[in-house]
Amino acid sequence: DHTFPIVINVEAWDRTTADETYTIELEAGPVGFASSIKTGKITVNGPGQYVILVDIPTLVAQKSDVAAIRLAYTLAGTTPSITSHAFIGGAILR
């Protein structure tokens, strides 16, 4: 199968002023990401585990020269700070 999860574990985040926001997107493109696309957007609502599912044929249909993926974090607010780690999970069997 061509579907696999990107698993993101958020250990800590700052909510001191309650105006902080955290968004994570999967970014895919050629090596160097000069012409990348962002897909698989999630909003972090607190510590915990988040998953972005990746389907390779769909990703390649959106961006034919995909050779690499990474996570793009968008943090906003007065004092945004996040501690997290991510990994590629095993293939999802059907």
TORLOVO-307207 format. One record per atom (N, C-alpha, C, CB): residue in three letters; z, y, x. Coordinates in steps of 0.001 Angstrom, whole numbers, plus 500000, padded with zeros to 6 digits. Each point is the difference from the previous one (the first is absolute). Glycine has a CB too. Example, Ala and Ser with C-alpha at 12.3 -4.5 7.8 and 13.67 -1.06 7.14 Angstrom:
ALA507800494310513190ALA500000501190499110ALA500000501200500900ALA501246498827498108SER498034502223501542SER500060501190500820SER500730501090499230SER497855499372501184
This chain:
ASP500000498815500842ASP500000501185499158ASP500000501242500883ASP501219498760498161HIS498328502323501298HIS499860501231500774HIS500988501079499578HIS497608499449500293THR503473500153499066THR501014500962499565THR501279499752500770THR498974500151497703PHE501609500926502817PHE501263499876500723PHE500857501231499737PHE498897498587501783PRO502431501275498364PRO500883501134499765PRO500345500768501280PRO500921498755498060ILE499183502547501812ILE500634500829501016ILE501407500254499457ILE497778501114500827VAL503223498389499871VAL501385500092499545VAL500685501136500756VAL500074497510499457ILE500518503411499799ILE500677501158500588ILE501468499934499609ILE497881501416499919ASN502986498513501078ASN501441499998499757ASN500554501383500340ASN500160497504500501VAL500378503157498498VAL500600501321500195VAL501508499800500108VAL498124501191498716GLU502422499138502456GLU501438499834500231GLU500786501246499608GLU499475498420501855ALA499950502751498380ALA500721501242499710ALA499004501106499694ALA501911499297501491TRP498551501666497729TRP499209501182499691TRP500951501141499689TRP498076498599499124ASP501476502603501107ASP500843501169499777ASP499756500551498596ASP499971500537502475ARG501108499682496792ARG499932500637498681ARG501045501117499915ARG499179497835498951THR501133502779502189THR501053501005500093THR499824501128498990THR500217499445502405THR498585501115497509THR499780501131499097THR499305499598498707THR499881501461501989ALA499838497259497859ALA499391499424498786ALA498585500494499710ALA502281499810499106ASP497094500882501858ASP498609500409499791ASP499038499249500920ASP500819502251499301GLU499692496762501428GLU499165499234500934GLU499152498985499221GLU501732500288501845THR497019499558498594THR499114498989499426THR499343499210501125THR499583501443497962TYR500103497304501746TYR499458499085501000TYR498868499187499378TYR502241499876501180THR496591500203499423THR498847499233499543THR499428499245501194THR499492501682498151ILE500140497055501614ILE499393499183501051ILE498661499497499479ILE502274499308500939GLU496692500813499886GLU498677499519499633GLU499445499107501104GLU499603502072498623LEU499615496952500976LEU499271499190500963LEU498756500786500407LEU500868497804499001GLU498940502351502299GLU498820500690500522GLU499129498978500715GLU501271502192500249ALA497446497820499454ALA499078499033500591ALA498769500730500516ALA500830498181498455GLY498638501322502658GLY498811500625500555GLY499587499355501303GLY500643502117498905PRO498435498518501788PRO499601499495501309PRO501119500247501014PRO497562500423499453VAL502363498930501682VAL500984500227501055VAL500012501503500317VAL499658497639500971GLY501523502946499068GLY500131501441500211GLY500140500785498706GLY498675499725502055PHE500977499667496816PHE500176500569498663PHE499290501344499805PHE502176498827499916ALA496698501386500762ALA499284501268499869ALA499468500229498587ALA499386499818502400SER500268499126496899SER499452500132498638SER500698499007499069SER497754500755500924SER503552499331499017SER500778499022499243SER500115500368498522SER501270499496502080ILE499209499525497142ILE500320500216498592ILE501458499612499804ILE497593499561499246LYS503036501013499737LYS501368499631499647LYS499978499315498645LYS500963501931501336THR499792496997498559THR500064499220498769THR501376499348499911THR497488499578500039GLY502845499830498859GLY501269499289499882GLY501211500901500070GLY498889498072500992LYS501123503024498294LYS501070501004500055LYS501262499529499271LYS498253501790500123ILE502903498393500535ILE501288499726499365ILE500933501187500215ILE499699497509500348THR501228502651498731THR501038501023500116THR501318499298500273THR498769501586498434VAL501928498854502604VAL501288499407500361VAL501084500643499149VAL499221499540502372ASN501539499627496931ASN501069500484499123ASN501379499682500526ASN498467499731498105GLY501628499755503112GLY501279499661500590GLY499844498847500968GLY501172500808497955PRO499903498816502703PRO499938498852500899PRO499579498745499238PRO501782501034501450GLY497525498083499235GLY499547498757499379GLY498693499541500591GLY501162500632497911GLN498240498389501450GLN498748499426500487GLN498858500409499074GLN501242498046501024TYR497667502387499577TYR498809500422499269TYR498821499192500529TYR500926502354499619VAL498099497391499503VAL498853499174500392VAL498707500676499561VAL501397497899499825ILE497642502155501085ILE498641500426499693ILE499115498777500183ILE500418502429500730LEU498908497150498211LEU499098498858500110LEU498637500468500503LEU501224498808498136VAL498222500439502789VAL498707500326500599VAL499029498866499695VAL501100501363501850ASP497780498975497542ASP498928499040499754ASP498830500401500902ASP500746499569497566ILE498972499605503422ILE498996500349501013ILE498625500297499401ILE501251498578501605PRO498188500582497506PRO498679500333499442PRO499975501353499274PRO499587497553499766THR501467502773499518THR500061501288499307THR500082501140501010THR501128498907498028LEU499674500924503008LEU500139501020501034LEU498677500249500713LEU502392499342500294VAL496909499592500043VAL498702500128500686VAL498961500640499073VAL500538497972501412ALA499557501742497278ALA499079500638499046ALA500235501511499939ALA499933497871498653GLN501316502556501555GLN500318501426499994GLN499636500672501322GLN501841499530498387LYS498279499734502711LYS499774500562501342LYS499409498900500871LYS501928501666499759SER496764498321500399SER499310498873500634SER500336499800501472SER498197500384498393ASP502254500657502311ASP500272499865501437ASP501488499809500315ASP497996501414500418VAL502754498020498645VAL501436499783500221VAL500205499049501174VAL500473500386497548ALA500306500077503430ALA500350499175501155ALA501497500047500275ALA497728500411500963ALA502984500507498351ALA501429500162500248ALA500678500557498751ALA499569500373502463ILE501716499333497423ILE500799500568498916ILE501300500551500592ILE498995498377498300ARG501583502603501000ARG501301500530500379ARG500628500620498756ARG499250500429502409LEU502024499923497702LEU500689500662498902LEU500060501492500277LEU501359497928499526ALA498369502862499446ALA500074501460500095ALA501160500462499122ALA497482500220500440TYR503486500439500165TYR501176500492499288TYR499824501483499699TYR501468498275501126THR498831502135497647THR500029501406499636THR501419500314499555THR497533500022499321LEU503146500827501447LEU501382500391499711LEU500015501473499654LEU500931498229501552ALA499852502121497417ALA500087501405499594ALA501423500308499564ALA497572500010499292GLY502736501283500629GLY501323500441499588GLY500718500702501138GLY500106498120498369THR501173502158501417THR500784500763500967THR500313499228501272THR500964501219498098THR499552497556501781THR500400499223501182THR499529498550499911THR501993501489500258PRO496706498255499583PRO499559498613499856PRO500159499199501293PRO498392500767498260SER502120498036501604SER500170499092501125SER500043498583499434SER501259501750501392ILE498023497335499230ILE499941498630499502ILE500067499029501174ILE498644500738497995THR502039498162501811THR500052498920500980THR499416498770499331THR502053500968501182SER496875498496499400SER499349498848499386SER499285499175501063SER499723501274497848HIS499926497516501782HIS499108499186500829HIS499101499213499062HIS501703499829501899ALA497161499755498614ALA499017499310499166ALA499399498832500765ALA499494502139498774PHE499992496906500459PHE499309498862500602PHE498948499476499033PHE502054499401501346ILE496987499872499192ILE498982499348499189ILE500530498632499620ILE498103501261501137GLY501988498497497558GLY500474498720499511GLY498894498952500038GLY501645501193498550GLY498696497590501125GLY499024498912499971GLY499027500151498844GLY501680498508501062ALA497242500749498990ALA499001500023498937ALA500621499546498689ALA498177499565501673ILE501403501053497251ILE500490499618498677ILE499133498874499489ILE500860502333499521LEU499755496537500185LEU499257498835499523LEU499906500033498488LEU500759498659501982ARG498128500902497505ARG499813499951498551ARG499781498591499556ARG499055502278500008
